[in-house]
Amino acid sequence: MTTITIDHTSRWFGNVVAVNDITMTIGPGVTGLLGPNGAGKSTLINVMGGFLAPSTGSVTLDGKPIWRNEQIYKDIGIVPEREAMYDFLTGREFVVANAELHGLDERAAKKALATVEMEYAQDRKISTYSKGMRQRVKMASALVHDPSVLLLDEPFNGMDPRQRMQLMELLRTMGAQGRTVLFSSHILEEVEQLASHIEVVVAGRHAASGDFRKIRRLMTDRPHRYLIRSSDDRALAAALIADPSTAGIEVDLKEGALRVQAVDFGRFTTLLPRVAREHGIRLLTVSPSDESLESVFSYLVAA
């Protein structure tokens, strides 16, 4: 049972705080590191992988410090988001080179390439690869020494649907084998399909932790904001504000619309059409005005 422990860890670059006092434990199975772009996910993975030193706090692998401990790379495989690769090599040469760094031979490279279904393109130069193919050959190089821990930074970027499904199945299998797999994503559906446990990071802070149902419930229960245009905004506002599911309404004269904050998502979604029907009001526009990951997760940080 291999476990990464992050204990009150921060990392800053000059005056910019990229990771702010995060504490979490990543154990066997598949964990999703979820958050919007710029949340600090890549920095956190780089700290877990020993590429960056924590500015404060500690990051350990089964109790052993990760920073400046080359022995940990026997246990860790890393798939970075950055595309820096040796484009003049073939896929096979690239994976063989990584195998040799671990004291392994070409058989390990052949097995890793087969695992990610890249044998068909192994003798082509990496410069000819699509982004999805590059992701898969990076995956092969990370798997070549059969690590017990796998850290992947946005691994599904650039993959077509078939490649995504194949990689998801591979990661599920590895998690079921008892390996510790962590992948980052800013896409909720990717995490929902794959991760048994989720860690949410926003603006460098640890926002929430739990299984998908818990995280989804936190998101659903937060206040929701809507932009609504109707045939009679004032009458609609008067009817909605009388219901406890509505916390506040503003009349936006510039937009010619109402800005509504609903605190009971389920009740409000049935209330709005019913009120409109009862008062003979036509709904012209009903759109969520805060559905970005930044706004959703910022609520979790403040909760």
Backbone bond lengths (Angstrom), bond angles and torsions (degrees), N, CA, C in turn:
res aa  C-N    CA-C-N  psi(-1)  N-CA   C-N-CA  omega(-1)  CA-C   N-CA-C  phi
1 M - - - 1.469 - - 1.532 108.31 -
2 T 1.330 116.09 101.03 1.464 121.11 -178.06 1.521 109.26 -94.50
3 T 1.336 116.32 130.29 1.461 121.15 -174.42 1.520 110.80 -132.64
4 I 1.327 115.80 134.12 1.463 121.82 171.92 1.525 107.83 -99.77
5 T 1.328 116.18 128.26 1.461 121.77 179.81 1.517 109.79 -116.11
6 I 1.314 115.68 122.45 1.464 122.79 177.92 1.523 106.59 -108.62
7 D 1.337 116.80 118.13 1.466 120.92 -171.21 1.528 110.44 -121.80
8 H 1.336 115.39 105.68 1.477 122.25 177.81 1.532 110.87 46.92
9 T 1.322 114.73 51.21 1.456 121.21 -174.47 1.524 111.30 -94.65
10 S 1.329 115.59 133.11 1.459 122.70 173.25 1.521 108.36 -128.01
11 R 1.324 115.12 153.43 1.460 120.35 173.30 1.511 107.49 -144.82
12 W 1.329 115.53 125.59 1.453 118.77 177.57 1.524 110.51 -128.04
13 F 1.341 113.97 155.57 1.458 122.60 177.67 1.524 106.75 -120.93
14 G 1.328 116.66 102.64 1.458 119.52 -173.24 1.524 109.73 63.81
15 N 1.326 115.86 -121.37 1.474 120.18 178.97 1.525 112.74 -93.91
16 V 1.330 117.31 1.49 1.467 121.19 -177.19 1.532 109.37 -95.54
17 V 1.327 116.05 121.92 1.464 121.30 177.51 1.526 108.02 -92.79
18 A 1.333 116.75 109.70 1.467 120.81 -177.85 1.520 111.39 -88.38
19 V 1.329 116.76 -35.88 1.468 122.77 178.05 1.520 106.73 -131.97
20 N 1.340 116.14 127.45 1.459 120.47 -168.80 1.526 111.53 -122.40
21 D 1.341 116.66 97.58 1.473 123.20 171.12 1.530 112.22 52.95
22 I 1.331 116.49 55.18 1.462 121.40 -178.00 1.524 110.82 -93.99
23 T 1.331 115.10 134.62 1.464 122.08 173.78 1.527 108.01 -127.74
24 M 1.331 116.64 123.16 1.457 120.66 175.61 1.519 109.32 -161.43
25 T 1.322 116.05 162.21 1.459 122.35 178.41 1.517 108.60 -124.47
26 I 1.336 116.47 128.42 1.457 122.44 179.32 1.519 107.81 -110.78
27 G 1.332 116.55 112.26 1.457 121.20 -176.95 1.512 112.61 -114.32
28 P 1.335 117.63 -172.06 1.467 122.28 -178.32 1.528 112.38 -54.95
29 G 1.330 115.41 149.31 1.452 122.05 -175.56 1.515 109.80 104.84
30 V 1.331 115.73 -173.86 1.467 120.83 -177.62 1.523 109.27 -103.49
31 T 1.323 115.52 121.03 1.468 122.47 178.40 1.521 108.93 -113.26
32 G 1.323 116.87 133.30 1.452 122.21 175.81 1.516 110.33 -98.96
33 L 1.319 117.39 127.93 1.464 122.89 174.22 1.520 106.15 -98.97
34 L 1.320 116.14 103.81 1.462 122.47 -168.14 1.520 110.94 -109.22
35 G 1.331 115.38 137.47 1.449 119.50 175.60 1.509 110.46 173.38
36 P 1.322 117.64 162.21 1.467 120.84 -179.63 1.518 111.28 -68.20
37 N 1.325 116.18 164.96 1.460 120.15 175.66 1.530 109.39 -58.63
38 G 1.334 115.90 138.34 1.456 120.42 -179.29 1.508 114.23 83.84
39 A 1.344 117.37 9.41 1.466 120.73 -176.41 1.521 112.90 -78.47
40 G 1.346 117.50 -16.24 1.463 120.46 -176.57 1.511 113.10 108.59
41 K 1.335 117.57 8.34 1.475 120.88 -176.78 1.526 111.67 -63.44
42 S 1.325 116.64 -46.87 1.470 119.81 -178.81 1.522 111.52 -63.95
43 T 1.326 116.56 -41.56 1.469 119.75 177.77 1.521 110.62 -60.76
44 L 1.323 116.37 -43.24 1.465 120.32 -179.42 1.532 110.92 -63.44
45 I 1.340 117.18 -42.71 1.468 120.42 178.06 1.525 110.67 -64.77
46 N 1.332 117.61 -38.86 1.463 120.49 177.91 1.527 111.94 -65.16
47 V 1.328 116.93 -33.65 1.461 120.44 175.43 1.531 109.95 -69.91
48 M 1.341 116.58 -42.76 1.469 120.38 178.45 1.525 111.67 -64.43
49 G 1.340 116.55 -31.01 1.454 120.46 -178.78 1.515 113.88 -88.44
50 G 1.320 117.88 0.27 1.456 120.49 178.22 1.506 114.41 81.61
51 F 1.343 118.36 10.70 1.463 121.26 177.90 1.528 111.87 -81.48
52 L 1.329 116.81 -25.73 1.454 122.33 179.26 1.524 109.16 -129.36
53 A 1.321 115.63 143.29 1.468 119.82 175.10 1.522 109.23 -84.54
54 P 1.336 117.99 140.21 1.471 118.33 172.43 1.524 109.57 -66.85
55 S 1.330 116.20 139.65 1.469 119.59 176.73 1.518 110.21 -71.47
56 T 1.327 115.82 -38.32 1.467 121.65 171.72 1.519 107.75 -141.16
57 G 1.323 117.08 163.41 1.462 121.52 179.52 1.522 111.15 81.25
58 S 1.338 114.73 -169.55 1.463 119.70 -176.56 1.522 110.88 -141.87
59 V 1.336 115.47 153.04 1.459 122.91 174.38 1.522 106.80 -132.01
60 T 1.338 116.44 121.77 1.460 120.32 -174.54 1.526 111.20 -128.73
61 L 1.318 115.26 154.21 1.465 123.42 174.14 1.508 106.97 -115.45
62 D 1.327 116.28 110.71 1.473 121.69 -174.80 1.527 111.20 49.72
63 G 1.330 115.06 43.24 1.461 121.01 176.15 1.509 115.54 85.70
64 K 1.324 118.40 -7.23 1.470 121.19 -178.60 1.521 109.27 -100.55
65 P 1.338 117.55 135.16 1.470 119.81 179.30 1.522 111.21 -58.96
66 I 1.337 115.89 140.55 1.463 120.73 179.92 1.526 111.31 -87.15
67 W 1.332 117.36 -39.24 1.457 120.33 -176.30 1.538 110.72 -64.91
68 R 1.321 116.37 130.39 1.462 124.65 179.44 1.525 112.44 57.07
69 N 1.309 115.47 38.12 1.468 121.21 177.11 1.522 107.87 -129.39
70 E 1.329 116.36 87.73 1.466 120.41 -174.74 1.522 112.83 -64.03
71 Q 1.331 117.49 -18.56 1.462 119.98 -179.45 1.529 112.60 -65.06
72 I 1.334 116.19 -22.43 1.469 118.51 -177.37 1.522 111.96 -68.56
73 Y 1.337 117.12 -20.28 1.465 119.14 -176.77 1.525 112.60 -73.35
74 K 1.329 116.70 -7.07 1.468 119.69 169.79 1.530 110.22 -69.70
75 D 1.334 115.13 -25.89 1.465 120.81 -174.69 1.518 113.76 -106.82
76 I 1.338 117.77 -15.97 1.466 120.67 -173.04 1.524 110.95 -113.32
77 G 1.335 115.67 135.15 1.452 122.67 168.76 1.516 108.39 -115.97
78 I 1.327 117.67 136.74 1.464 121.42 -173.88 1.520 110.26 -126.38
79 V 1.339 115.71 132.54 1.463 122.04 173.99 1.527 107.01 -118.14
80 P 1.346 118.05 95.77 1.459 120.21 -178.31 1.522 111.37 -74.30
81 E 1.339 115.46 159.50 1.462 119.58 177.55 1.524 111.11 -75.52
82 R 1.317 117.34 -31.62 1.461 121.16 -176.00 1.530 110.53 -61.68
83 E 1.329 114.80 146.51 1.460 121.11 -174.65 1.519 113.81 -91.07
84 A 1.339 118.44 6.12 1.461 120.40 -176.54 1.526 110.48 -61.33
85 M 1.317 116.63 111.53 1.461 122.46 -179.22 1.535 108.45 -143.61
86 Y 1.333 115.64 167.17 1.465 121.23 177.94 1.524 108.44 -88.45
87 D 1.333 115.33 89.47 1.461 120.37 -172.62 1.528 113.66 -64.99
88 F 1.340 117.49 -20.92 1.461 119.96 -178.23 1.533 112.24 -79.67
89 L 1.358 116.99 -10.50 1.463 121.30 177.40 1.520 110.04 -88.47
90 T 1.314 115.96 157.07 1.464 119.76 168.40 1.523 107.98 -80.45
91 G 1.316 116.21 165.86 1.453 119.92 177.45 1.525 111.65 -57.92
92 R 1.330 116.11 -42.44 1.462 120.49 -179.28 1.530 110.60 -64.22
93 E 1.329 117.22 -44.48 1.465 120.19 179.96 1.527 111.37 -61.70
94 F 1.334 115.76 -38.81 1.466 119.98 -179.95 1.524 111.00 -63.72
95 V 1.322 117.43 -45.32 1.465 121.10 -178.01 1.535 110.47 -72.07
96 V 1.335 117.50 -37.52 1.469 120.64 176.32 1.523 110.27 -61.01
97 A 1.337 117.18 -41.81 1.467 120.86 179.01 1.527 110.69 -59.35
98 N 1.332 116.57 -41.56 1.465 119.94 178.26 1.525 111.25 -68.78
99 A 1.333 117.03 -35.64 1.461 120.19 176.24 1.524 110.69 -62.08
100 E 1.330 116.08 -43.35 1.463 120.25 -178.17 1.520 112.08 -65.92
101 L 1.334 117.21 -31.40 1.465 120.13 175.76 1.526 111.31 -62.51
102 H 1.331 116.14 -26.15 1.470 120.91 178.07 1.529 111.95 -96.52
103 G 1.326 116.55 9.48 1.454 119.60 179.65 1.512 113.67 75.48
104 L 1.330 117.07 23.05 1.461 121.99 -178.42 1.533 109.60 -108.84
105 D 1.333 115.60 167.50 1.460 118.97 -179.05 1.522 110.90 -108.83
106 E 1.328 115.28 -169.38 1.463 121.16 -173.24 1.526 112.66 -65.82
107 R 1.317 117.29 -21.70 1.474 119.17 179.33 1.525 111.46 -63.35
108 A 1.326 116.14 -38.31 1.475 119.78 178.15 1.517 110.40 -65.25
109 A 1.340 116.56 -39.56 1.460 120.53 178.55 1.519 110.75 -65.52
110 K 1.319 117.00 -41.69 1.464 121.21 179.94 1.528 110.95 -61.76
111 K 1.334 116.08 -41.90 1.465 120.59 178.66 1.535 111.03 -64.30
112 A 1.330 116.63 -42.69 1.470 120.39 -178.68 1.516 111.31 -65.74
113 L 1.330 117.49 -40.99 1.466 120.95 178.24 1.525 111.05 -64.68
114 A 1.330 116.67 -37.91 1.466 120.33 177.22 1.524 110.60 -66.35
115 T 1.320 116.71 -36.48 1.471 121.23 -178.91 1.518 111.52 -60.84
116 V 1.344 116.65 -36.88 1.474 120.31 -179.15 1.533 111.95 -99.37
117 E 1.334 116.58 10.75 1.468 123.11 177.36 1.528 112.31 55.97
118 M 1.336 115.50 51.91 1.461 120.25 178.91 1.531 112.50 -118.96
119 E 1.332 118.07 14.29 1.470 119.14 179.86 1.526 111.49 -61.01
120 Y 1.323 116.43 -34.42 1.468 120.20 -174.90 1.532 112.60 -64.18
121 A 1.354 116.38 -24.09 1.466 120.19 -177.06 1.524 112.23 -118.57
122 Q 1.333 117.16 13.41 1.454 119.29 -172.51 1.532 113.77 -66.08
123 D 1.324 118.29 -23.75 1.463 120.38 -178.58 1.532 113.35 -100.13
124 R 1.328 115.90 9.58 1.458 120.35 172.15 1.524 109.73 -91.20
125 K 1.323 116.45 149.93 1.463 119.73 177.54 1.531 110.11 -68.93
126 I 1.301 115.47 144.44 1.464 120.95 -178.75 1.526 110.50 -60.82
127 S 1.319 117.95 -27.46 1.463 121.23 179.43 1.525 112.13 -60.74
128 T 1.340 117.27 -20.85 1.467 120.92 -179.77 1.526 112.17 -93.30
129 Y 1.321 118.06 -2.93 1.468 121.79 -174.81 1.527 111.27 -77.60
130 S 1.319 115.82 147.11 1.470 121.63 168.00 1.528 108.35 -74.40
131 K 1.324 116.33 170.05 1.466 120.10 179.41 1.528 110.70 -61.29
132 G 1.329 116.89 -40.85 1.457 119.84 179.09 1.524 112.08 -63.33
133 M 1.334 117.51 -39.25 1.463 121.40 178.06 1.524 110.58 -66.45
134 R 1.335 116.24 -39.24 1.468 119.50 177.00 1.531 110.70 -61.89
135 Q 1.332 116.07 -41.07 1.458 119.40 177.74 1.527 110.94 -59.08
136 R 1.319 116.47 -41.37 1.460 120.28 -177.11 1.527 112.52 -71.44
137 V 1.337 117.17 -36.26 1.467 117.96 179.25 1.535 109.99 -73.46
138 K 1.344 117.29 -31.20 1.470 119.71 172.40 1.526 109.95 -63.88
139 M 1.332 115.72 -38.81 1.462 120.58 177.16 1.525 110.54 -62.16
140 A 1.324 116.89 -43.25 1.469 120.44 179.07 1.527 110.72 -60.38
141 S 1.333 116.73 -42.76 1.469 119.18 -179.71 1.523 111.47 -65.95
142 A 1.340 117.15 -31.26 1.464 120.53 178.58 1.525 112.03 -74.54
143 L 1.342 117.01 -26.69 1.466 121.68 -177.61 1.523 113.45 -92.02
144 V 1.340 117.96 -6.55 1.455 121.17 -167.17 1.532 112.60 -60.71
145 H 1.334 118.30 -28.94 1.463 121.20 -178.49 1.526 112.20 -103.41
146 D 1.358 116.17 14.74 1.464 121.98 175.09 1.536 111.64 56.08
147 P 1.354 117.37 58.70 1.474 119.97 -174.06 1.522 112.72 -73.40
148 S 1.321 115.51 155.95 1.467 120.52 175.95 1.519 111.44 -87.40
149 V 1.340 117.08 -14.98 1.465 122.85 178.64 1.520 108.47 -126.54
150 L 1.335 116.06 134.21 1.453 121.07 178.17 1.524 108.65 -129.05
151 L 1.339 116.65 124.00 1.457 122.91 178.95 1.519 108.30 -114.52
152 L 1.340 117.06 121.43 1.455 121.28 -175.95 1.527 109.94 -126.83
153 D 1.325 116.10 127.07 1.462 121.90 -178.62 1.524 109.17 -102.87
154 E 1.337 116.49 108.88 1.481 123.12 -178.50 1.539 110.87 47.39
155 P 1.331 118.08 57.79 1.465 120.20 -172.21 1.523 114.67 -69.60
156 F 1.340 118.38 -18.66 1.466 120.27 -175.08 1.521 113.34 -91.71
157 N 1.335 116.74 -2.53 1.465 119.55 178.75 1.526 110.60 -58.21
158 G 1.330 115.92 129.26 1.460 120.75 174.82 1.509 115.47 81.42
159 M 1.322 118.47 -0.32 1.464 120.34 -179.02 1.530 110.56 -87.99
160 D 1.333 115.76 144.44 1.455 118.97 174.35 1.532 108.59 -79.93
161 P 1.345 118.87 168.70 1.470 120.86 -174.88 1.527 114.04 -54.85
162 R 1.332 117.61 -39.72 1.462 119.40 -179.52 1.529 111.27 -66.96
163 Q 1.338 116.71 -42.62 1.454 120.67 178.76 1.527 111.23 -63.13
164 R 1.324 116.38 -39.24 1.466 120.59 179.16 1.524 110.81 -63.54
165 M 1.326 116.63 -45.12 1.460 120.02 -179.96 1.527 111.09 -63.16
166 Q 1.345 116.34 -40.16 1.458 119.93 -179.45 1.529 110.62 -65.18
167 L 1.351 116.89 -42.75 1.459 119.71 179.72 1.522 111.11 -68.93
168 M 1.329 117.52 -39.13 1.467 119.80 177.04 1.522 111.31 -59.01
169 E 1.327 116.26 -43.86 1.466 119.97 -179.73 1.526 110.37 -64.48
170 L 1.338 117.02 -39.54 1.461 120.92 178.43 1.527 110.70 -62.21
171 L 1.340 116.83 -44.90 1.467 120.22 -179.20 1.529 111.22 -67.47
172 R 1.331 117.28 -37.83 1.470 120.10 175.11 1.525 110.60 -59.18
173 T 1.325 115.93 -44.97 1.465 120.65 -179.52 1.520 110.74 -61.65
174 M 1.319 116.57 -43.57 1.459 120.34 179.96 1.528 111.21 -64.22
175 G 1.329 116.30 -40.51 1.456 119.46 177.23 1.517 111.70 -63.90
176 A 1.345 116.17 -40.85 1.468 120.83 179.31 1.527 111.39 -65.94
177 Q 1.319 116.79 -25.61 1.467 121.07 178.02 1.523 111.98 -76.73
178 G 1.317 117.66 -5.93 1.457 121.19 180.00 1.512 114.47 95.94
179 R 1.336 116.41 8.61 1.458 118.42 176.95 1.529 109.76 -79.07
180 T 1.317 114.87 158.51 1.461 121.35 178.02 1.520 108.03 -96.58
181 V 1.328 116.54 109.76 1.460 122.57 -175.99 1.520 108.38 -118.45
182 L 1.337 116.16 124.33 1.461 120.89 175.33 1.519 108.62 -126.12
183 F 1.334 116.64 128.99 1.459 120.22 175.57 1.520 109.41 -130.99
184 S 1.325 115.49 145.11 1.457 119.67 178.62 1.516 109.51 -99.81
185 S 1.331 115.28 151.96 1.462 121.22 177.83 1.520 109.35 -162.11
186 H 1.351 115.73 150.84 1.463 120.15 171.43 1.521 110.11 -106.66
187 I 1.336 116.46 7.87 1.465 121.90 -177.39 1.529 109.49 -109.31
188 L 1.314 115.24 114.98 1.451 121.69 -175.00 1.525 112.29 -57.80
189 E 1.341 117.20 -41.24 1.467 120.68 -175.01 1.522 111.97 -65.96
190 E 1.347 118.01 -35.23 1.466 120.61 176.84 1.515 110.45 -60.32
191 V 1.316 115.53 -45.32 1.461 120.49 -178.17 1.526 110.52 -67.38
192 E 1.333 116.31 -40.69 1.458 120.60 -179.82 1.522 111.28 -60.12
193 Q 1.330 117.37 -41.20 1.452 121.43 -176.62 1.519 112.84 -71.61
194 L 1.316 118.16 -26.08 1.458 120.28 -166.11 1.519 115.55 -117.77
195 A 1.326 117.35 -41.46 1.468 119.90 -168.29 1.523 112.49 -86.17
196 S 1.322 116.01 135.26 1.468 120.93 172.86 1.530 110.31 -85.42
197 H 1.328 116.13 -20.51 1.464 121.30 179.51 1.526 108.24 -139.14
198 I 1.315 116.53 144.51 1.471 121.21 -175.75 1.524 109.86 -128.23
199 E 1.333 114.88 135.74 1.460 122.38 169.73 1.525 107.01 -116.75
200 V 1.324 116.61 126.52 1.464 121.71 -177.30 1.528 109.24 -105.38
201 V 1.342 115.11 128.49 1.465 121.69 179.04 1.522 108.71 -123.01
202 V 1.334 116.29 132.07 1.465 121.86 177.88 1.515 108.73 -137.40
203 A 1.336 116.65 129.42 1.464 122.25 176.94 1.526 111.26 50.87
204 G 1.336 115.91 39.28 1.454 121.12 177.15 1.508 115.44 80.41
205 R 1.332 117.00 0.11 1.467 120.54 -177.97 1.518 111.30 -111.67
206 H 1.334 116.03 152.45 1.457 122.33 177.69 1.522 108.13 -81.25
207 A 1.333 116.88 113.07 1.461 120.47 -171.59 1.518 113.67 -95.32
208 A 1.327 118.40 -35.65 1.466 120.73 -176.50 1.514 108.89 -165.00
209 S 1.343 114.52 162.90 1.461 120.89 -178.38 1.524 108.47 -151.40
210 G 1.328 117.19 139.70 1.461 119.91 177.39 1.508 111.87 153.95
211 D 1.337 116.52 -171.65 1.461 118.97 175.91 1.534 109.02 -81.47
212 F 1.321 115.51 174.29 1.461 118.36 -172.20 1.526 111.85 -62.27
213 R 1.342 117.45 -38.72 1.475 119.57 -178.81 1.530 110.95 -60.08
214 K 1.343 116.10 -40.25 1.468 119.39 -179.90 1.524 110.41 -65.98
215 I 1.344 116.80 -44.67 1.463 120.15 -178.45 1.524 110.06 -66.19
216 R 1.321 117.41 -43.14 1.464 121.43 179.05 1.530 110.11 -61.62
217 R 1.332 117.01 -39.62 1.466 120.45 179.87 1.526 110.76 -65.12
218 L 1.338 116.63 -40.94 1.465 120.03 177.02 1.519 110.94 -60.02
219 M 1.343 114.83 -39.66 1.464 119.12 -179.29 1.523 111.33 -70.36
220 T 1.325 116.27 -42.69 1.462 120.73 -177.64 1.524 111.57 -67.08
221 D 1.335 116.25 -34.75 1.458 120.16 -176.35 1.523 113.77 -80.45
222 R 1.330 117.40 -6.88 1.454 119.34 -179.25 1.532 109.75 -74.04
223 P 1.338 118.76 161.35 1.463 119.61 173.42 1.529 111.34 -61.63
224 H 1.302 116.58 136.89 1.467 122.50 177.75 1.528 108.80 -110.90
225 R 1.322 115.89 141.53 1.461 120.32 179.78 1.520 109.71 -115.44
226 Y 1.332 115.49 137.42 1.462 121.24 -177.88 1.520 110.37 -129.47
227 L 1.319 113.88 146.63 1.463 121.29 169.62 1.532 106.43 -103.36
228 I 1.335 116.41 119.57 1.466 120.81 -174.42 1.526 109.97 -126.26
229 R 1.336 115.71 128.04 1.463 121.90 171.04 1.513 108.23 -114.51
230 S 1.334 115.82 140.02 1.462 119.60 -177.76 1.522 109.85 -146.67
231 S 1.313 114.79 177.01 1.469 119.51 178.82 1.526 111.68 -75.35
232 D 1.342 118.56 -16.48 1.467 122.12 178.94 1.530 107.89 -151.16
233 D 1.333 115.86 83.62 1.465 120.24 -174.46 1.532 112.33 -62.10
234 R 1.320 117.41 -38.72 1.472 119.34 -175.87 1.528 111.32 -68.27
235 A 1.316 116.99 -42.23 1.474 119.52 178.31 1.530 110.43 -66.13
236 L 1.333 116.72 -38.84 1.462 120.29 178.62 1.523 110.65 -65.19
237 A 1.335 117.28 -42.36 1.464 121.17 179.52 1.526 110.88 -61.37
238 A 1.333 116.66 -42.83 1.469 120.34 -179.41 1.525 111.06 -63.13
239 A 1.333 117.15 -37.96 1.464 120.50 -179.29 1.523 111.57 -73.18
240 L 1.324 117.13 -39.47 1.471 120.44 -177.43 1.523 112.41 -71.00
241 I 1.320 117.50 -41.17 1.463 120.89 -174.55 1.520 111.53 -67.36
242 A 1.330 116.42 -19.28 1.473 119.79 178.62 1.521 112.06 -74.38
243 D 1.329 117.74 -12.74 1.468 121.14 -177.88 1.532 110.47 -97.82
244 P 1.341 118.01 139.23 1.477 120.40 -177.57 1.524 114.47 -65.94
245 S 1.325 118.49 -12.50 1.467 119.56 178.26 1.527 112.11 -74.92
246 T 1.348 116.10 -12.61 1.468 121.32 -177.43 1.524 109.24 -109.53
247 A 1.352 115.57 119.74 1.462 119.66 -176.18 1.517 112.89 -91.16
248 G 1.333 117.48 -26.54 1.449 118.89 -178.86 1.519 111.68 -170.16
249 I 1.321 115.70 151.37 1.464 121.80 178.89 1.517 108.97 -138.38
250 E 1.329 116.04 133.32 1.465 122.02 173.50 1.528 108.54 -118.35
251 V 1.320 115.47 142.35 1.457 120.56 173.62 1.520 107.38 -93.86
252 D 1.324 116.21 113.12 1.465 121.90 -179.98 1.530 108.08 -93.69
253 L 1.340 115.77 97.86 1.470 120.40 -176.15 1.528 111.45 -66.55
254 K 1.322 116.79 -34.54 1.461 120.10 -179.29 1.525 111.28 -64.42
255 E 1.353 116.23 -42.99 1.466 121.54 179.59 1.524 112.14 -83.75
256 G 1.334 116.44 -16.10 1.457 119.84 -175.05 1.511 110.90 64.00
257 A 1.355 115.12 46.10 1.461 119.73 -173.11 1.518 110.04 -152.91
258 L 1.329 114.86 171.11 1.459 122.08 173.33 1.521 109.28 -101.07
259 R 1.321 116.15 142.34 1.462 121.33 170.59 1.525 106.97 -110.73
260 V 1.324 115.29 112.13 1.463 121.72 -170.88 1.517 110.09 -112.96
261 Q 1.335 116.50 133.72 1.471 121.59 173.42 1.519 108.70 -107.72
262 A 1.335 115.37 117.92 1.462 121.30 179.87 1.520 109.35 -106.29
263 V 1.338 116.22 131.40 1.470 120.25 -178.96 1.522 112.04 -102.24
264 D 1.314 117.74 -11.74 1.469 121.95 175.04 1.522 106.63 -124.35
265 F 1.348 115.16 93.84 1.459 121.81 -172.68 1.525 111.66 -56.74
266 G 1.332 117.51 -50.24 1.464 121.23 -176.85 1.516 112.60 -61.76
267 R 1.331 116.60 -45.98 1.464 120.75 -178.86 1.529 111.54 -65.95
268 F 1.337 116.07 -41.11 1.468 119.88 -177.36 1.528 111.68 -64.38
269 T 1.332 117.09 -38.61 1.471 119.76 -177.19 1.525 111.85 -66.08
270 T 1.315 118.34 -24.10 1.468 120.02 174.58 1.534 110.94 -92.10
271 L 1.345 115.71 -28.39 1.465 119.98 -178.85 1.528 111.61 -66.92
272 L 1.319 117.46 -45.97 1.468 121.32 -171.87 1.528 112.70 -57.56
273 P 1.341 120.07 -53.85 1.475 117.92 179.92 1.527 113.30 -65.77
274 R 1.335 116.69 -31.79 1.467 119.39 -179.75 1.526 110.91 -67.68
275 V 1.350 116.59 -45.13 1.467 121.10 179.46 1.530 110.28 -62.97
276 A 1.324 116.50 -42.85 1.468 120.07 179.88 1.525 110.91 -61.35
277 R 1.320 116.16 -42.65 1.467 120.89 -179.17 1.529 110.34 -65.96
278 E 1.336 117.12 -45.64 1.464 121.15 -177.14 1.532 112.24 -64.27
279 H 1.338 117.82 -30.70 1.462 121.14 -177.03 1.531 112.57 -102.17
280 G 1.320 116.63 6.59 1.460 120.28 178.55 1.519 113.40 64.40
281 I 1.336 116.40 34.77 1.469 121.38 -178.32 1.531 108.97 -102.83
282 R 1.325 117.22 132.28 1.473 121.48 176.59 1.528 109.45 -88.90
283 L 1.307 116.46 129.38 1.469 121.73 175.77 1.527 107.97 -87.76
284 L 1.330 116.86 119.16 1.460 122.06 -177.24 1.533 111.74 -96.52
285 T 1.327 117.28 -37.60 1.469 122.89 178.55 1.512 109.26 -143.69
286 V 1.320 116.59 130.27 1.466 121.95 170.73 1.526 105.94 -135.19
287 S 1.332 116.33 106.15 1.465 118.95 -177.88 1.521 110.26 -137.22
288 P 1.339 116.51 137.79 1.469 119.02 175.31 1.510 109.32 -66.50
289 S 1.327 116.81 136.15 1.467 119.60 -177.57 1.518 112.37 -107.24
290 D 1.354 117.67 5.76 1.473 118.98 -177.94 1.521 111.52 -143.49
291 E 1.338 116.17 38.60 1.455 118.11 -173.91 1.531 114.55 -91.22
292 S 1.326 117.66 10.47 1.458 118.40 175.68 1.522 109.46 -70.85
293 L 1.348 116.44 155.58 1.460 119.39 176.74 1.521 111.16 -59.50
294 E 1.342 116.41 -34.82 1.454 118.68 -179.75 1.529 111.10 -58.26
295 S 1.328 116.78 -45.19 1.464 119.01 -176.94 1.522 111.24 -72.92
296 V 1.330 116.74 -39.12 1.469 120.47 179.51 1.508 110.20 -61.76
297 F 1.334 117.22 -49.48 1.441 119.96 -174.13 1.531 112.12 -77.82
298 S 1.314 116.44 -27.52 1.462 118.06 176.20 1.523 110.31 -62.50
299 Y 1.314 116.09 -33.47 1.465 119.02 174.27 1.521 111.13 -62.47
300 L 1.343 116.79 -40.89 1.464 120.47 179.49 1.527 110.67 -63.02
301 V 1.325 117.46 -38.50 1.454 121.08 179.97 1.533 110.12 -62.58
302 A 1.334 115.45 -40.84 1.464 119.57 -176.86 1.515 113.27 -80.39
303 A 1.363 116.55 -16.75 1.469 119.87 -174.23 1.514 111.84 -67.67
